Amino acid sequence: IVAGPDERRSAPLSCWAAEIDHRLSDWERDPSQLDDEGVDAPSADIVKLARRCAKHLQDRGAPAPSRVAPNGDGGIVFEWCNASTAETVEISDDTSIEYMRFSRSRLVHRQAFDRNAQFAPR
């Protein structure tokens, strides 16, 4: 994920807590708060899977994401960005999980994960 090893070690747990304990927990309790015209909110099961994924990433030392958002099709996207690189972990409404890395807006790596397997590449 975008940050280097030193940044990963120092990733503030409070940033992850804000995403896991607050935002995702709120969405899990009430996914309808994400409903919008023409946008499918993630189900409670997808939010639970996103929480597991977030916890897994945190445990591996990944920095908290720059952004967490519904993808509009019933899934959730975690996004990390810096000046030239963007990375995403997308949990789709069918529970599939995909990691993508972009360099200067060009896709340079894509990897799919089984929801029961590892959530992010080493």
Rosetta silent file (secondary structure, phi, psi, omega in degrees, C-alpha in Angstrom):
SEQUENCE: IVAGPDERRSAPLSCWAAEIDHRLSDWERDPSQLDDEGVDAPSADIVKLARRCAKHLQDRGAPAPSRVAPNGDGGIVFEWCNASTAETVEISDDTSIEYMRFSRSRLVHRQAFDRNAQFAPR
SCORE:     score description
SCORE:     0.000 S_00000001
   1 L     0.000  152.750 -168.582    0.000    0.000    0.000 S_00000001
   2 L   -34.092  -46.441 -174.882    1.182    3.538   -0.848 S_00000001
   3 L   -69.119  152.642  175.799    3.181    4.301    2.312 S_00000001
   4 L   -80.863  175.228 -176.629    6.726    3.087    2.754 S_00000001
   5 H   -55.638  -40.498 -179.894    7.832    0.765    5.576 S_00000001
   6 H   -65.042  -40.469  179.374    8.548    3.603    8.036 S_00000001
   7 H   -67.968  -35.830  179.950    5.125    5.144    7.458 S_00000001
   8 H   -64.001  -43.307 -179.691    3.449    1.758    7.823 S_00000001
   9 H   -63.174  -31.382 -176.087    5.025    1.158   11.206 S_00000001
  10 L  -100.827   10.839  179.908    3.887    4.550   12.415 S_00000001
  11 L   -57.927  119.345 -176.548    0.374    4.463   10.919 S_00000001
  12 L   -63.395  127.565  178.080   -1.766    5.925   13.683 S_00000001
  13 H   -63.782  -28.228 -179.528   -4.180    3.391   15.065 S_00000001
  14 H   -64.502  -31.285  177.666   -6.598    6.241   15.735 S_00000001
  15 H   -67.049  -43.695  176.993   -6.939    6.803   11.956 S_00000001
  16 H   -65.334  -41.015 -179.128   -7.873    3.171   11.447 S_00000001
  17 H   -59.148  -38.576  178.968  -10.173    3.313   14.450 S_00000001
  18 H   -60.704  -39.394 -179.763  -12.024    6.231   12.862 S_00000001
  19 H   -75.614  -48.009 -175.162  -12.666    4.131    9.763 S_00000001
  20 H   -74.685  -51.975 -171.839  -13.366    0.786   11.434 S_00000001
  21 H   -80.811  -25.118 -176.826  -15.071    1.816   14.635 S_00000001
  22 H  -105.719  -70.662 -173.787  -16.949    4.841   13.411 S_00000001
  23 H   -60.787  -55.036 -177.062  -17.651    5.043    9.701 S_00000001
  24 H   -66.648  -36.172  176.943  -17.969    1.319    8.929 S_00000001
  25 H   -64.328  -40.631  177.305  -19.819    0.628   12.172 S_00000001
  26 H   -62.656  -43.317  179.554  -22.276    3.411   11.347 S_00000001
  27 H   -65.915  -36.635  179.676  -22.795    1.989    7.864 S_00000001
  28 H   -65.715  -41.994  179.292  -23.243   -1.507    9.295 S_00000001
  29 H   -66.705  -38.373 -175.030  -25.904   -0.296   11.737 S_00000001
  30 L  -145.105   78.030 -179.819  -27.748    1.728    9.122 S_00000001
  31 H   -61.945  -20.495 -178.187  -26.760    1.130    5.480 S_00000001
  32 H   -65.489  -18.524  177.980  -29.755    3.184    4.367 S_00000001
  33 H   -64.787  -15.767  179.273  -27.856    6.374    5.326 S_00000001
  34 H   -95.546   -6.656 -179.381  -25.861    5.768    2.118 S_00000001
  35 L   -61.982  136.886  176.948  -28.924    5.444   -0.076 S_00000001
  36 E  -147.800  159.545 -179.096  -29.079    7.981   -2.825 S_00000001
  37 L   -59.957  118.308  178.741  -31.057    8.162   -6.011 S_00000001
  38 L    81.541    4.601 -179.158  -29.572    5.600   -8.378 S_00000001
  39 E  -118.580  129.937  176.888  -26.918    4.445   -5.887 S_00000001
  40 E   -90.802  123.290  177.357  -27.023    1.065   -4.151 S_00000001
  41 L   -75.591  149.742  175.851  -25.846    1.196   -0.533 S_00000001
  42 L   -64.818  143.664  175.739  -23.664   -1.661    0.728 S_00000001
  43 L   -73.385  166.946  177.467  -25.528   -4.368    2.632 S_00000001
  44 H   -59.696  -36.124  178.936  -24.728   -5.067    6.272 S_00000001
  45 H   -65.597  -38.867  178.432  -22.826   -8.193    5.137 S_00000001
  46 H   -68.071  -39.228  178.165  -20.621   -6.162    2.776 S_00000001
  47 H   -64.631  -40.650  176.871  -19.916   -3.645    5.542 S_00000001
  48 H   -61.044  -43.658  178.303  -18.949   -6.512    7.886 S_00000001
  49 H   -62.996  -40.435  177.629  -16.601   -7.867    5.214 S_00000001
  50 H   -63.449  -38.280  177.357  -15.108   -4.376    4.761 S_00000001
  51 H   -64.075  -41.707  177.222  -14.525   -4.159    8.518 S_00000001
  52 H   -63.072  -42.905  178.924  -12.704   -7.520    8.432 S_00000001
  53 H   -62.781  -45.473  179.428  -10.644   -6.336    5.476 S_00000001
  54 H   -60.749  -43.246  179.542   -9.812   -3.038    7.229 S_00000001
  55 H   -63.636  -41.233  178.422   -8.751   -4.881   10.371 S_00000001
  56 H   -61.692  -45.677  179.264   -6.574   -7.220    8.293 S_00000001
  57 H   -63.350  -43.336  178.295   -4.885   -4.275    6.552 S_00000001
  58 H   -60.535  -45.858 -178.950   -4.349   -2.498    9.877 S_00000001
  59 H   -62.611  -26.759  179.347   -2.848   -5.631   11.422 S_00000001
  60 L   -87.449    0.854  175.812   -0.410   -5.851    8.496 S_00000001
  61 L    89.237   10.495  177.975    0.780   -2.289    9.145 S_00000001
  62 L   -69.414  144.972  175.894   -0.908   -0.574    6.213 S_00000001
  63 L   -68.053  157.351  175.468   -1.639    3.115    6.744 S_00000001
  64 L   -61.274  146.525 -178.911   -5.247    4.149    7.171 S_00000001
  65 L   -66.666  154.487  174.346   -6.846    4.872    3.794 S_00000001
  66 L   -68.016  -30.409 -174.503   -7.111    8.378    2.396 S_00000001
  67 E  -154.771  143.205  171.037  -10.753    7.677    1.680 S_00000001
  68 E  -128.727  127.845 -175.976  -13.419    5.048    2.323 S_00000001
  69 E  -151.151  153.537  170.695  -16.549    5.269    0.225 S_00000001
  70 E   -67.543  147.821 -179.041  -19.400    3.214   -1.155 S_00000001
  71 L   -87.696   -3.398  178.310  -18.727    2.299   -4.787 S_00000001
  72 L    92.984  -15.423 -179.427  -22.313    3.039   -5.846 S_00000001
  73 E  -116.892   26.530  178.303  -23.042   -0.591   -6.765 S_00000001
  74 L    90.548    9.167  179.324  -23.444   -2.021   -3.272 S_00000001
  75 L  -116.897 -174.289 -179.168  -19.728   -2.311   -2.485 S_00000001
  76 E  -135.520  141.291  179.268  -17.072   -0.353   -0.586 S_00000001
  77 E  -120.965  131.748  168.422  -13.742    1.083   -1.737 S_00000001
  78 E  -100.621  135.995 -176.960  -10.663    1.862    0.360 S_00000001
  79 E  -134.107  135.606  175.209   -8.331    4.316   -1.386 S_00000001
  80 E  -122.725  132.424 -177.973   -4.748    5.432   -0.709 S_00000001
  81 E  -136.609  146.810  164.958   -3.231    8.282   -2.731 S_00000001
  82 L  -138.969 -166.536 -172.156   -0.040   10.255   -2.985 S_00000001
  83 L   -56.982  -39.293 -174.429    1.353   12.534   -5.709 S_00000001
  84 L  -123.796   -4.694 -175.012    1.894    9.837   -8.341 S_00000001
  85 E  -128.287  141.013  172.342    0.358    6.638   -6.983 S_00000001
  86 E  -132.871  140.005  177.035   -3.144    5.538   -6.125 S_00000001
  87 E  -132.250  144.139  178.794   -4.145    2.187   -4.680 S_00000001
  88 E  -134.105  148.356  165.703   -7.581    0.773   -4.055 S_00000001
  89 E  -122.293  116.931 -177.449   -9.081   -2.231   -2.357 S_00000001
  90 E  -113.562  126.761  175.259  -12.618   -2.694   -3.601 S_00000001
  91 E  -103.596  112.529 -176.943  -15.124   -5.006   -1.969 S_00000001
  92 L   -85.163  164.686 -177.725  -17.891   -5.651   -4.478 S_00000001
  93 L   -64.553  -16.131  176.542  -21.496   -6.490   -3.680 S_00000001
  94 L   -91.226   10.198 -179.638  -20.794  -10.128   -4.672 S_00000001
  95 L    73.518    8.169  174.441  -18.118  -10.233   -1.874 S_00000001
  96 L   -74.811  151.676 -177.774  -15.234  -10.315   -4.347 S_00000001
  97 E  -128.178  130.797 -178.365  -12.200   -8.262   -3.321 S_00000001
  98 E  -134.519  134.276  175.097   -9.802   -6.623   -5.753 S_00000001
  99 E  -102.954  135.113  175.836   -6.605   -4.656   -5.217 S_00000001
 100 E  -135.055  141.239  176.929   -5.484   -2.165   -7.891 S_00000001
 101 E  -123.975  130.929  179.631   -2.406    0.047   -8.076 S_00000001
 102 E  -118.376  137.454  172.917   -2.175    3.011  -10.425 S_00000001
 103 E  -121.455  120.603 -176.124    0.928    4.985  -11.289 S_00000001
 104 L    50.338   46.593  176.894    0.265    8.330  -12.926 S_00000001
 105 L    68.833    7.833  177.758   -3.323    7.208  -13.567 S_00000001
 106 E  -106.363  129.924  178.455   -2.214    4.049  -15.391 S_00000001
 107 E   -65.548  122.361 -179.023   -3.166    0.660  -13.966 S_00000001
 108 E  -115.820  -15.529  178.519    0.099   -1.153  -13.148 S_00000001
 109 E  -156.231  138.140  176.287   -1.122   -3.996  -10.936 S_00000001
 110 E  -141.175  135.564 -179.976   -4.409   -5.766  -10.332 S_00000001
 111 E  -146.770  130.543  176.841   -5.035   -8.708   -8.042 S_00000001
 112 E   -94.635  149.069 -179.776   -8.227  -10.452   -7.015 S_00000001
 113 E  -130.447  143.915  171.536   -8.609  -12.028   -3.570 S_00000001
 114 L   -74.134  137.696 -176.945  -10.906  -14.631   -2.150 S_00000001
 115 L   -61.710  -19.025  179.438  -12.872  -13.062    0.695 S_00000001
 116 L   -96.321   -5.111 -178.754  -11.660  -15.864    2.966 S_00000001
 117 L   -99.245 -164.810  177.658   -8.016  -15.490    1.921 S_00000001
 118 L   -62.283  146.432 -177.270   -5.531  -12.675    2.442 S_00000001
 119 L   -93.256  -16.899 -176.831   -6.993   -9.247    1.729 S_00000001
 120 L  -147.567  148.791 -179.929   -3.897   -7.482    0.394 S_00000001
 121 L   -67.436  152.800  176.590   -0.688   -8.429   -1.395 S_00000001
 122 L   -81.440    0.000    0.000    2.517   -8.677    0.589 S_00000001
